[in-house]
């Protein structure tokens, strides 16, 4: 019989404690195929009994090469790839990219498109938090919350499908606005979601917030303080749960989000429970934003008219030679922004999602780099987890809310 | 011992085993249906009318799967562990009466396989055996996750077993007998749950831990240990563990019903003895519903917390309960 390859401790010995080499502690390979690593995260755990001594995160199992691939596509085609990165916040990825392209060109965005963008990204945040609340409760063994939150997520997915024809990979937000104006049922559907959601959030909270078993599993687990967060470049709800009210939406507003009234929920403990409270409060704040944006959704065009960069409307192509030429040029060669480099950021449900875009004046981006929130969060595992038990590891992973598609690009 | 008595035992054993294995199959369906309803889903509804043939479809699937043994698993203990878990589960209910004596064709039969005078002790010992199966399964699979699951099972057993044993003592003291039939008969007019509310609650909590059900399902915690001791098991070996878990669920529900909920007693049983099994069935179904409800609602507890809960809360409480019960019986002269 062929001997089974054990993974070698030698190659890891600079990362483990000396006790691992004598066999005093157990080295456990958690993932990439593990039900609670939320995708294909691999964690090498050094265990003393069930207590974690060392945690070495290992990523790259979902590497897609999207950033590199975007360099060989036109700006329009490259946007389609951004959907595939953070698969829980697809509209946000689009938005960050479009903001970068707009900044590069200096393209204005009509107010209606801005409002629609805000509604969709905030819905995206709620949707991502719904997936998070469901999976993190499921990881702790409370399975019903998962199915309840999926029920509500479906409503957001329906809205996405209505506006773009796609449930997840929408590519609905385009440079200069949005693909098309929203259909007439949009207001009604969003309004219904906004009306239903607060009651449903109460429902999740009634199952978790004061449940003593849940408190036992989350309080004082996976603590991280503000200096550590800043040192490890951690942002988003994890940072806010530690006590620093930093949010890109307030610090560096985009899409006119500063005109809406909302708060940044913070907690001080920095543990799993604080992150839970922050995210639940964030869902409510996002609902507030969506409600305000929907109430004063301005009329007007949903995309800037600029045929050099934005395809002219279908109605013009049949009657205007110029439009036909522009359309042909845009769909074959693509548009060419001026040379230069820009950085734009949006607040993703996990933290700051930034795009660095460099153009050499051609029709394809010279370099696209996504500053994603998941990478710092994953690297912070090695400081958060030592001293906890395996069971806590699971709740820490889920509370951090990482998306591997976001980490491996 | 005559031939007719042996024949009677054989027939009763066959009935018990058939009822338990059939019950196992339909408890899985019951659980899936109830969970589905609680989680705004529909549940299995494809195999047969209203999904009633689903357990049979599952059984066929499991039988025809490849019997896979990991290369480094222990040759003997690995296949033996599921048997060690399932056989105690099948024989637990032998001492539990299903109804009052019935008369068929002029002859009176008792509706239990054995009415031994140490029935409660028998239950305690047999239910504890299956943890060996779990621990050995975890060890023999030669998988770190399984090993942790097996270790958790041992740690868990030590912490709940004492409280479980203590909770038996209340009904035993009240009935003045270790025989389950006597304990059930002592509750003909007043159920023990009224006299022993704390004992009943301790029993319910400890019995959930006994059958490794959520929130005490640490040995097989799917999200942490990738199903723990079950990780390396597939096909019929897995099915046997699964069977043991569900049969034990039925068994602890029957024991709970017998110790605290008056067993087969209910209105009209004294005149129509055949109502006994029906009442018992209803009580068991209700207790099973409780198990499923808890699973749908509560998150999993951490295993060190269960140990401290077992030792620091359940055990002192059960000792106190026994002392108070004994004192009251001594004073009232019960």
Interface residues (C-beta under 8 A of the other chain):
Chain A: X1 X4 X26 X28 X34 X35 X36 X50 X137 X138 X139 X140 X141 X142 X143 X144 X147 X148 X151 X207 X208 X211 X213 X214 X216 X217 X389 X390 X391 X392 X393 X394
Chain B: X35 X38 X39 X40 X41 X71 X72 X144 X145 X148 X214 X215 X217 X218 X221 X222 X223 X224 X225 X226 X295 X296 X297 X298 X299 X300 X301 X302 X303 X304 X305
